[in-house]
Amino acid sequence: MNISNSPGVNAAVGAASQGPTGDAVNLLVLRKALDTQAAGALALINAIPPQPTLASSGPLGTQVNTYA
């Protein structure tokens, strides 16, 4: 009877031992991707032009904000 580990068992043990490290790498990549998306979203929000001010005198634009 051969009690040594088979190649399949060795591969499973190797994959299990790399699990936490692999998870840490995956989380690091996910965090970097989320940071990149956050930076892109912030750039888009900052690119929105400011809302024009309402007219303060005259017959047009002093009662209703038609921009919104």
C-alpha positions, 0 to 999 in steps of 0.5 A: 500500500502506497501512502504517499500523497498523490499529485492531485492531493499535492495540487490541492494542498498547494492551492489551499496554501496559496488561498489567503495570499491569492485572496489578498492579491485579489482584494488589492486588485479590487481596491485599486480598481475601485479607487480608479473608478472613484477617481473617474467618477470624481472627475466627471462630477467636477466637470459638471458646469455650475448652474447659472444664476437667476436673473435679479432684475427685469421681467424675465427669469426672476420668478421661475427657474427654468434651468432646473 
